[in-house]
Amino acid sequence: MHLLKPRLSEKSYATSQATNTYAIDVPRELNKHEIAAAIEKQFEVSVKTVRIVNRKGKTKRVMNTTGKRYANNHGSQSDIKKAYVTLNVGSHLPFFEAEEAEAKEAAKSEAKAKKSTKTTVTPAAKTAAKAENKTSHRSLLRSRKSGEK
């Protein structure tokens, strides 16, 4: 059994929601067919396609200082192999369940807030508001006519 590590980021979450495609870090020695078989076996889902990206590790500068001596060494990050796995319709990986539950809960609370903010306005209140608006408008016109601002 191979270690398949999901890439959990905002971008991978967006692609999983839009196209049912998940980004997964895989060992470098696996090919597309082995990755598809491992995912089907581990998560019990049906895989539609697998795309692979080999990312070369970045070269990093490492500074060693000891007293007056400086050593400028170069290190590098490990190479990474990523697999973008698209699942068939109806299949789903459980990587982002917490975010999905949180989004559903937020939508429910937003719907409740909309319901509670809707208030019924009585006809008497409407006429009172109109009358108040007319008087404020009249006073504004009077002040303009007299030259006041």
Residue pairs with C-beta under 8 A, 6 or more apart in sequence:
1 38
1 41
1 42
2 26
2 27
2 30
2 34
2 38
3 27
4 24
4 25
4 26
4 35
4 38
4 39
4 42
5 24
5 25
5 26
6 12
6 22
6 23
6 24
6 25
6 93
6 95
7 23
7 24
7 25
7 82
8 95
8 96
9 23
11 23
12 22
12 23
13 96
13 99
15 21
15 22
15 23
15 84
16 22
16 93
16 95
16 96
17 96
19 86
20 86
20 87
20 89
20 91
20 92
21 84
21 85
21 86
21 87
22 84
22 85
22 87
22 93
22 95
23 82
23 83
23 84
24 35
24 39
24 82
24 83
24 84
24 85
25 80
25 81
25 82
25 83
26 35
26 38
26 81
26 82
26 83
27 81
28 54
28 79
28 81
30 38
30 81
31 52
32 50
32 52
32 83
35 50
35 52
35 83
35 85
36 47
36 50
36 85
39 45
39 47
39 85
40 46
40 47
43 93
43 94
45 87
45 88
45 91
45 92
45 93
46 87
46 88
46 91
47 85
47 86
47 87
47 88
47 91
48 86
48 87
48 88
49 85
49 86
50 83
50 84
50 85
50 86
51 83
51 84
51 86
52 81
52 82
52 83
52 84
53 81
53 82
53 83
53 84
54 79
54 80
54 81
55 79
55 80
55 81
55 82
56 79
57 76
57 77
57 78
57 79
57 80
58 76
58 77
59 74
59 75
59 76
60 74
60 75
60 76
60 77
61 72
61 73
61 74
61 75
62 72
62 73
62 74
62 75
63 70
63 71
63 72
63 73
64 70
64 71
64 73
65 71
87 93
143 149
